[in-house]
Amino acid sequence: MSADRRKILIRTAIFCMIALALLLGWLKYIDESQKEQYPEERSEGTAEFMQSGAVEYQGDRYRKTPAVTTLLIGGIDHGASVSEGVSTSRYRNGGQADFLLLLAIDHTNQQIHQLQIDRDAMAEATVLSVYGRETGTRVMQICLAHSYGANKTENARYTQRAVQNLLGGEIQITGYYMVDYSAVSVLNDLLDGVTVVVPDDMTSVDPAWTLGSTVTLTGSQAETFVRARKSVGEGTNLERMGRQSEFMQKAIIRLREKLSADTGFGAQVLTALKKNAAASLSDQELLEEVYSSLRYTVLPVEYLAGEYRIGESGYMEFYPAENSTHDWIMRHLYTKE
């Protein structure tokens, strides 16, 4: 290669390098100008991802606790009188959810949180026409949400939806398990009798059920214990909720003992209750939840703060205090950072 040709190639390479440097410098200038002019439109993807799911509450930062299963347990009274405004047509005759307990099974912290919901709590529930078509929603006693639907699966779904509405739409309940009150006696006998402390003077129901007495329930006594209301004390649902909670907590203790002693007992219980139950989870999924949480700490039952008053229809109504549902959700389904 001649000396002149070599000089030309060197000059060309130097020129290209200078041009490339000028181009990169110009692009950097444009990029910095856009950052200054539109700072809100540019963010770090990693930081944005890390902040997803985080919320502020009472001055602190919270993030949703991972691996939490929310399960709605319901006790259905098909013999209850139907409140005003709900007919006995095919699509409005599912009975009332007189017992509602929301379980939050926290697999992360190995705890089970419990929220018992008053049947008289006023919530937005789906309403059906006499022909089974959804016609909108109406605020009513939450127990009545179960009345709507053509079958027990639809009844349970409308109840779950009403509970989610009561909780402000802030959570999606993982699943439900609802049984007729007649299943209480079946469960009680499977557990060889549940021993309870009578929290009210129930001698009008059974002479042996004095206030504070310890009783081992047998047969239909269990159903009577959790259903009796008007003939006991002041006849309020709040009093009955106390008895329902007493039975459930003692039944849970007995159930855990049985499950620990016999790994097949859980399947036996589900089989015995199946004809009276409506469940959104399969037996296998329910058993996985039960056995995986067998050693978890069961925390005390909690209730929403609020006030009772007689509604225009003459029935008792319960109105949760402002932010009471949000407060429960933040304390039990979220973790403070």
C-alpha positions as CSV (number, residue, x, y, z in Angstrom):
1,M,0.0,0.0,0.0
2,S,1.4,3.4,-1.0
3,A,2.1,6.1,1.7
4,D,-0.5,8.4,0.2
5,R,-3.2,5.8,0.4
6,R,-2.3,5.0,4.0
7,K,-2.6,8.6,4.9
8,I,-6.0,8.9,3.3
9,L,-7.3,5.8,5.3
10,I,-6.0,7.2,8.6
11,R,-7.6,10.6,8.0
12,T,-10.9,8.9,7.1
13,A,-10.8,6.8,10.3
14,I,-10.1,9.8,12.4
15,F,-13.0,11.7,10.8
16,C,-15.4,8.9,11.4
17,M,-14.4,8.7,15.1
18,I,-14.9,12.5,15.5
19,A,-18.3,12.3,13.8
20,L,-19.3,9.3,16.1
21,A,-18.3,11.2,19.2
22,L,-20.2,14.3,18.1
23,L,-23.3,12.2,17.4
24,L,-23.1,10.5,20.9
25,G,-22.7,13.8,22.5
26,W,-25.7,15.2,20.7
27,L,-27.9,12.2,21.7
28,K,-26.8,12.6,25.4
29,Y,-27.7,16.3,25.3
30,I,-31.2,15.5,23.9
31,D,-31.7,12.8,26.5
32,E,-30.8,15.1,29.4
33,S,-33.0,17.8,28.0
34,Q,-36.0,15.5,27.9
35,K,-35.3,14.4,31.5
36,E,-35.4,18.0,32.7
37,Q,-38.5,18.9,30.6
38,Y,-40.5,15.7,31.4
39,P,-39.2,14.3,34.7
40,E,-42.5,12.7,35.6
41,E,-42.6,10.6,32.5
42,R,-39.3,8.8,33.3
43,S,-38.8,6.4,36.2
44,E,-36.6,3.5,37.1
45,G,-38.3,0.3,36.3
46,T,-36.8,-1.5,39.2
47,A,-37.9,1.1,41.7
48,E,-41.4,1.1,40.2
49,F,-41.6,-2.7,40.5
50,M,-40.4,-2.7,44.1
51,Q,-43.1,-0.1,45.1
52,S,-46.0,-2.1,43.6
53,G,-48.4,-3.3,46.2
54,A,-47.1,-0.9,48.9
55,V,-49.7,1.3,50.6
56,E,-49.6,4.1,53.2
57,Y,-51.7,3.8,56.4
58,Q,-51.6,6.0,59.4
59,G,-48.2,7.3,58.5
60,D,-46.6,3.9,58.0
61,R,-45.8,1.9,54.8
62,Y,-47.4,-1.5,54.4
63,R,-47.1,-4.3,51.9
64,K,-49.6,-7.1,51.4
65,T,-48.6,-10.2,53.3
66,P,-47.8,-13.0,50.9
67,A,-49.3,-16.5,51.1
68,V,-52.5,-15.7,52.9
69,T,-55.7,-17.8,52.2
70,T,-59.0,-16.1,53.1
71,L,-61.8,-18.6,53.7
72,L,-65.4,-17.6,54.5
73,I,-67.2,-20.1,56.8
74,G,-71.0,-19.9,56.9
75,G,-73.8,-21.5,58.9
76,I,-77.1,-21.4,57.0
77,D,-80.5,-21.4,58.6
78,H,-83.1,-22.6,56.2
79,G,-85.9,-22.5,58.8
80,A,-85.5,-18.8,59.6
81,S,-88.4,-16.5,58.8
82,V,-87.8,-14.5,55.7
83,S,-87.4,-10.7,56.3
84,E,-89.5,-8.1,54.6
85,G,-88.8,-7.6,51.0
86,V,-87.5,-11.1,50.2
87,S,-90.1,-13.5,48.8
88,T,-90.1,-17.3,48.8
89,S,-89.7,-17.7,45.0
90,R,-87.3,-20.2,43.6
91,Y,-84.5,-17.6,43.3
92,R,-85.1,-16.0,46.7
93,N,-85.4,-19.0,49.0
94,G,-81.8,-20.0,49.9
95,G,-82.1,-19.4,53.6
96,Q,-80.1,-17.0,55.7
97,A,-76.4,-17.0,56.6
98,D,-76.9,-16.5,60.3
99,F,-73.2,-17.4,61.1
100,L,-70.3,-15.8,59.1
101,L,-66.7,-16.3,60.0
102,L,-63.8,-15.0,57.9
103,L,-60.6,-17.0,58.4
104,A,-57.3,-15.5,57.2
105,I,-54.8,-18.3,57.1
106,D,-51.4,-16.6,57.1
107,H,-48.9,-19.1,55.9
108,T,-46.1,-16.6,56.1
109,N,-46.3,-15.9,59.8
110,Q,-48.1,-19.2,60.6
111,Q,-51.1,-17.6,62.2
112,I,-54.9,-17.9,61.7
113,H,-56.8,-14.6,62.0
114,Q,-60.6,-14.7,62.7
115,L,-63.3,-12.1,62.0
116,Q,-66.8,-12.9,62.9
117,I,-69.4,-10.9,61.0
118,D,-72.7,-10.0,62.4
119,R,-75.7,-11.3,60.4
120,D,-77.3,-8.0,60.9
121,A,-74.4,-6.0,59.3
122,M,-75.8,-3.8,56.5
123,A,-74.0,-4.5,53.2
124,E,-74.6,-4.1,49.5
125,A,-76.0,-7.4,48.2
126,T,-77.0,-8.6,44.8
127,V,-80.8,-8.7,44.2
128,L,-82.5,-11.1,41.7
129,S,-85.8,-10.9,40.1
130,V,-88.4,-13.7,40.5
131,Y,-87.1,-15.1,37.3
132,G,-83.5,-15.3,38.6
133,R,-82.0,-12.3,36.7
134,E,-79.7,-9.9,38.5
135,T,-81.5,-6.6,38.9
136,G,-78.8,-4.6,40.7
137,T,-77.8,-4.3,44.4
138,R,-79.5,-3.2,47.6
139,V,-78.2,-2.5,51.1
140,M,-79.6,-5.1,53.4
141,Q,-78.8,-7.4,56.3
142,I,-75.8,-9.4,55.1
143,C,-77.5,-12.7,56.1
144,L,-80.1,-12.1,53.4
145,A,-77.6,-12.2,50.6
146,H,-77.7,-16.0,50.9
147,S,-81.4,-16.0,50.1
148,Y,-80.8,-15.2,46.5
149,G,-79.8,-17.8,43.9
150,A,-81.2,-21.0,42.4
151,N,-79.0,-23.4,44.3
152,K,-76.7,-23.5,47.3
153,T,-73.6,-22.7,45.1
154,E,-75.2,-19.4,43.9
155,N,-76.4,-18.7,47.4
156,A,-72.9,-19.0,48.7
157,R,-71.4,-16.9,45.9
158,Y,-73.8,-14.0,46.5
159,T,-72.9,-14.2,50.2
160,Q,-69.2,-14.1,49.5
161,R,-69.8,-11.1,47.2
162,A,-71.7,-9.3,49.9
163,V,-68.9,-9.9,52.5
164,Q,-66.4,-8.5,50.0
165,N,-68.6,-5.5,49.6
166,L,-68.8,-5.1,53.4
167,L,-65.0,-5.1,53.4
168,G,-65.0,-2.2,51.0
169,G,-64.0,-4.3,48.0
170,E,-60.4,-4.3,49.3
171,I,-59.9,-8.1,49.2
172,Q,-61.0,-11.0,47.1
173,I,-62.0,-13.9,49.3
174,T,-60.1,-17.1,48.3
175,G,-63.0,-19.4,48.9
176,Y,-66.0,-20.4,50.9
177,Y,-67.3,-23.3,52.9
178,M,-71.0,-23.1,54.0
179,V,-73.1,-25.7,55.7
180,D,-76.7,-26.0,56.9
181,Y,-77.1,-25.7,60.7
182,S,-78.2,-29.3,60.8
183,A,-74.5,-30.2,60.1
184,V,-73.5,-28.8,63.5
185,S,-74.9,-31.8,65.3
186,V,-73.1,-34.1,62.8
187,L,-69.8,-32.3,63.4
188,N,-70.4,-32.3,67.2
189,D,-70.9,-36.1,67.2
190,L,-67.8,-36.7,65.0
191,L,-65.8,-34.8,67.6
192,D,-67.3,-37.0,70.3
193,G,-69.0,-34.0,71.8
194,V,-67.8,-30.4,72.1
195,T,-67.4,-29.1,75.6
196,V,-68.4,-25.5,76.0
197,V,-68.8,-22.9,78.8
198,V,-72.4,-21.6,78.7
199,P,-72.0,-17.7,78.4
200,D,-75.7,-16.9,79.0
201,D,-78.5,-18.1,81.3
202,M,-80.0,-20.7,78.9
203,T,-82.2,-22.6,81.5
204,S,-85.2,-21.7,79.3
205,V,-83.7,-24.0,76.7
206,D,-82.2,-26.6,79.0
207,P,-82.4,-26.6,82.8
208,A,-78.8,-27.7,83.1
209,W,-77.5,-24.8,81.0
210,T,-76.9,-22.3,83.8
211,L,-74.7,-19.2,83.3
212,G,-71.0,-20.3,83.4
213,S,-71.7,-24.0,83.5
214,T,-69.5,-26.4,81.6
215,V,-71.4,-28.7,79.3
216,T,-70.4,-31.4,76.8
217,L,-72.9,-31.1,74.0
218,T,-74.5,-34.3,72.5
219,G,-76.7,-34.8,69.5
220,S,-79.0,-32.0,68.6
221,Q,-77.9,-30.0,71.7
222,A,-75.1,-28.5,69.6
223,E,-77.5,-27.1,67.0
224,T,-79.7,-25.7,69.7
225,F,-76.7,-24.1,71.4
226,V,-75.7,-22.1,68.3
227,R,-79.2,-21.3,67.0
228,A,-81.2,-20.4,70.1
229,R,-81.8,-16.6,70.3
230,K,-85.2,-15.2,71.2
231,S,-85.7,-17.3,74.3
232,V,-82.3,-16.6,75.7
233,G,-81.2,-13.4,77.6
234,E,-82.3,-10.3,75.7
235,G,-82.7,-12.3,72.5
236,T,-80.1,-10.4,70.6
237,N,-77.9,-11.7,67.8
238,L,-74.9,-10.3,69.6
239,E,-75.5,-12.8,72.5
240,R,-75.9,-15.6,70.0
241,M,-72.7,-14.7,68.2
242,G,-70.9,-15.2,71.6
243,R,-72.3,-18.8,71.8
244,Q,-71.4,-19.5,68.2
245,S,-67.9,-18.3,68.8
246,E,-67.6,-20.4,71.9
247,F,-68.7,-23.6,70.1
248,M,-66.5,-22.9,67.1
249,Q,-63.3,-22.2,69.1
250,K,-63.8,-25.3,71.2
251,A,-64.7,-27.4,68.1
252,I,-61.4,-26.2,66.5
253,I,-59.4,-27.4,69.4
254,R,-61.1,-30.7,69.4
255,L,-60.8,-31.0,65.6
256,R,-57.0,-30.3,65.8
257,E,-56.6,-33.1,68.3
258,K,-58.5,-35.5,66.1
259,L,-56.5,-34.5,63.0
260,S,-53.2,-34.9,64.8
261,A,-54.2,-38.4,65.9
262,D,-55.7,-39.6,62.6
263,T,-54.5,-38.3,59.3
264,G,-57.7,-39.5,57.6
265,F,-60.1,-37.7,60.0
266,G,-60.2,-34.6,57.8
267,A,-61.6,-36.5,54.8
268,Q,-64.1,-38.3,57.1
269,V,-65.4,-34.9,58.3
270,L,-65.8,-33.5,54.7
271,T,-67.5,-36.7,53.6
272,A,-70.0,-36.5,56.5
273,L,-70.9,-32.9,55.9
274,K,-70.8,-33.0,52.1
275,K,-74.6,-33.3,51.4
276,N,-75.2,-30.2,53.6
277,A,-72.3,-28.1,52.3
278,A,-71.4,-25.7,49.5
279,A,-67.7,-25.3,48.9
280,S,-65.7,-23.4,46.3
281,L,-62.6,-25.3,47.0
282,S,-62.1,-29.0,46.3
283,D,-61.8,-31.5,49.2
284,Q,-58.1,-31.8,48.4
285,E,-57.6,-28.0,48.5
286,L,-59.5,-27.8,51.8
287,L,-57.5,-30.6,53.4
288,E,-54.2,-29.0,52.2
289,E,-55.2,-25.8,54.0
290,V,-56.2,-27.6,57.1
291,Y,-53.2,-29.9,57.5
292,S,-50.7,-27.2,56.4
293,S,-52.0,-24.9,59.2
294,L,-52.5,-27.6,61.9
295,R,-49.7,-26.1,64.0
296,Y,-50.4,-22.5,63.4
297,T,-51.4,-20.1,66.2
298,V,-55.2,-19.5,66.2
299,L,-55.7,-15.9,67.2
300,P,-58.8,-14.8,69.2
301,V,-62.0,-14.0,67.3
302,E,-62.4,-10.3,66.4
303,Y,-65.5,-8.3,65.7
304,L,-66.1,-5.1,63.8
305,A,-66.8,-2.0,65.9
306,G,-70.1,-0.3,65.1
307,E,-73.6,0.5,66.2
308,Y,-77.0,-1.2,66.3
309,R,-80.3,0.4,65.5
310,I,-83.8,-0.6,64.5
311,G,-84.3,-0.1,60.8
312,E,-87.5,1.2,59.1
313,S,-88.6,-2.4,58.5
314,G,-88.5,-3.0,62.3
315,Y,-85.5,-5.4,62.1
316,M,-82.2,-4.9,63.9
317,E,-79.4,-3.4,61.7
318,F,-75.7,-3.2,62.4
319,Y,-73.5,-0.4,60.9
320,P,-69.7,-0.9,61.1
321,A,-67.8,2.1,62.3
322,E,-66.0,4.1,59.6
323,N,-62.7,2.5,58.6
324,S,-63.2,-0.5,60.9
325,T,-63.1,-3.0,58.0
326,H,-60.0,-1.2,56.5
327,D,-58.3,-1.3,59.9
328,W,-58.8,-5.0,60.3
329,I,-57.5,-5.7,56.8
330,M,-54.4,-3.6,57.3
331,R,-53.6,-5.2,60.7
332,H,-54.1,-8.8,59.5
333,L,-53.5,-9.0,55.7
334,Y,-50.7,-6.5,55.4
335,T,-47.2,-6.2,57.0
336,K,-45.7,-3.0,58.1
337,E,-42.3,-2.3,56.4
